[in-house]
Each structure stands twice: as C-alpha cells, then as structure tokens.
Amino acid sequence: MAENIKLLCVDDERNVLRALERIFMDDDYEILTAISGEDGLAVLAENSDVQVVISDFRMPGMNGVEFLRQVCEKYPDTVRIVLSGYADTGAVVSAINEGQIYKFVSKPWSDEELRQTVAKAVEAFSLHRQNRALAAELETLRREMELLKSRMSGAGS
C-alpha cells in the first residue's frame, strides 16, 4: 500500500508505548504516541489521517472507551482498538456493540497477534474507504442516468 499508514498508541505507561513502538518498528507504519486520552485527541487534531488507534482501557482521567468514543465521533473512519489487562467487560462489550471499538486485545498480548490485528484493522480502514468512494461513484452514475432518462423522455414528447 502506497499510502502512509499512521498508528496512534495511547497509554499512560511509557514502557507500554515503547513496547508497542518496538512491535511495529519493522512494519511500514508511522507510530504516534500519547500518554492520555486528552493527549491522544490533541495528536489526532494534528494528524486527522490516522488510520488505527490503539488505546489502553484504564488511564487516569479519561478511560480508553471514553477516549475511543470521542475518536469515533470526531474521526469515524479511524479503526479503534482497546488494549488492557483489566477491563470493565460490560463497558467494553457495550462499546464494541455500539461500533466504537474494532477489537479488544488483552494484556499481556501476543506481539504477532497484535501485529495481525493491526494489519487487519488497516485493511478494514482501506476497504471502508474504497466502499465509500465506490458508493459515491455509483450515486453520481445514478444521477447521470436519471438526468439522461428525463432528457430522453422530454425529447420524445
């Protein structure tokens, strides 16, 4: 894929952020990091083209689900992943059901599984974007057909 892939990792523990950076070091991703939900929103304000966000669930202030809920509202195309060792299962299931979270990954994670999850998330982002472009193209063609149809029926009168 020629497009620059941006991955935002949000966790209040810097060692977790460093570990995530190491996991994706060999992948062709631009890794952005933030130490809180608020910081993550600021990073997204400057990088609205981020394709995937990985957020810890438990963080001081804004928890991961609330952060991802705001990401969903402001950047609906961004694929959202929760990473946590202790999660309020009800809150996570609710967020997944509401479509705000693509996947929940538990700590400790498997590096390879996390890499595969992110690769699939990038693919989902790309497919969603392609589907939207094709739907827009189809709508344009539909309008053109309607216009031609109305011209033809007007010419036959």
NORSUL-V482474 format. One record per backbone hydrogen bond with DSSP energy under -0.5 kcal/mol. CO is the residue of the C=O (numbers start at 0). NH is the residue of the N-H. If there is no record, write none. Layout:
# NORSUL-V482474
co | nh
CO | NH
CO | NH
This chain:
# NORSUL-V482474
co | nh
2 | 4
3 | 5
4 | 29
5 | 50
5 | 51
6 | 8
6 | 31
7 | 53
8 | 10
8 | 33
9 | 55
11 | 13
12 | 15
12 | 16
13 | 17
14 | 18
15 | 19
16 | 20
17 | 21
18 | 22
19 | 23
21 | 24
23 | 26
23 | 28
26 | 28
27 | 4
28 | 30
29 | 6
29 | 31
31 | 8
33 | 10
35 | 39
36 | 40
37 | 41
38 | 42
39 | 43
40 | 44
41 | 45
42 | 46
46 | 49
50 | 78
51 | 7
52 | 54
52 | 80
53 | 9
54 | 82
56 | 58
56 | 63
59 | 61
60 | 62
62 | 66
63 | 67
64 | 68
65 | 69
66 | 70
67 | 71
68 | 72
69 | 73
70 | 74
74 | 77
78 | 52
79 | 101
79 | 102
80 | 54
81 | 104
82 | 56
83 | 106
86 | 88
87 | 90
87 | 91
88 | 92
89 | 93
90 | 94
91 | 95
92 | 96
93 | 97
94 | 99
94 | 100
95 | 98
102 | 81
104 | 83
108 | 110
109 | 113
110 | 114
111 | 115
112 | 116
113 | 117
114 | 118
115 | 119
116 | 120
117 | 121
118 | 122
119 | 123
120 | 124
121 | 125
122 | 126
123 | 127
124 | 128
125 | 129
126 | 130
127 | 131
128 | 132
129 | 133
130 | 134
131 | 135
132 | 136
133 | 137
134 | 138
135 | 139
136 | 140
137 | 141
138 | 142
139 | 143
140 | 144
141 | 145
142 | 146
143 | 147
144 | 148
145 | 149
146 | 150
147 | 151
148 | 152
149 | 153
150 | 154
151 | 155
153 | 156
